[in-house]
Amino acid sequence: MKASELRSKSADELQSELIENLKEQFGLRMQRAAGQLEKPSEMKRVRRNIARIKTLMAESKTAGNEA
């Protein structure tokens, strides 16, 4: 998901998106451990999505403190 798409979401929506991505990451880690992971690039995609969401959450938090 693009950062521009994430910026339009509320804090609650970002939190639910983060939880969803963390669950997906867990499932992918289990598949990798079992040797069933077909697309290793999915790990990278999910990890980057998590980082994007956390970055936007931190940005909005600091912007709220400054205002």
Secondary structure as a PSIPRED ss2 file (coil, helix, strand):
# PSIPRED VFORMAT (PSIPRED V4.0)

   1 M C   1.000  0.000  0.000
   2 K C   1.000  0.000  0.000
   3 A H   0.000  1.000  0.000
   4 S H   0.000  1.000  0.000
   5 E H   0.000  1.000  0.000
   6 L H   0.000  1.000  0.000
   7 R H   0.000  1.000  0.000
   8 S C   1.000  0.000  0.000
   9 K C   1.000  0.000  0.000
  10 S C   1.000  0.000  0.000
  11 A H   0.000  1.000  0.000
  12 D H   0.000  1.000  0.000
  13 E H   0.000  1.000  0.000
  14 L H   0.000  1.000  0.000
  15 Q H   0.000  1.000  0.000
  16 S H   0.000  1.000  0.000
  17 E H   0.000  1.000  0.000
  18 L H   0.000  1.000  0.000
  19 I H   0.000  1.000  0.000
  20 E H   0.000  1.000  0.000
  21 N H   0.000  1.000  0.000
  22 L H   0.000  1.000  0.000
  23 K H   0.000  1.000  0.000
  24 E H   0.000  1.000  0.000
  25 Q H   0.000  1.000  0.000
  26 F H   0.000  1.000  0.000
  27 G H   0.000  1.000  0.000
  28 L H   0.000  1.000  0.000
  29 R H   0.000  1.000  0.000
  30 M H   0.000  1.000  0.000
  31 Q H   0.000  1.000  0.000
  32 R H   0.000  1.000  0.000
  33 A H   0.000  1.000  0.000
  34 A H   0.000  1.000  0.000
  35 G C   1.000  0.000  0.000
  36 Q C   1.000  0.000  0.000
  37 L C   1.000  0.000  0.000
  38 E C   1.000  0.000  0.000
  39 K C   1.000  0.000  0.000
  40 P C   1.000  0.000  0.000
  41 S H   0.000  1.000  0.000
  42 E H   0.000  1.000  0.000
  43 M H   0.000  1.000  0.000
  44 K H   0.000  1.000  0.000
  45 R H   0.000  1.000  0.000
  46 V H   0.000  1.000  0.000
  47 R H   0.000  1.000  0.000
  48 R H   0.000  1.000  0.000
  49 N H   0.000  1.000  0.000
  50 I H   0.000  1.000  0.000
  51 A H   0.000  1.000  0.000
  52 R H   0.000  1.000  0.000
  53 I H   0.000  1.000  0.000
  54 K H   0.000  1.000  0.000
  55 T H   0.000  1.000  0.000
  56 L H   0.000  1.000  0.000
  57 M H   0.000  1.000  0.000
  58 A H   0.000  1.000  0.000
  59 E H   0.000  1.000  0.000
  60 S H   0.000  1.000  0.000
  61 K H   0.000  1.000  0.000
  62 T H   0.000  1.000  0.000
  63 A H   0.000  1.000  0.000
  64 G H   0.000  1.000  0.000
  65 N H   0.000  1.000  0.000
  66 E H   0.000  1.000  0.000
  67 A C   1.000  0.000  0.000
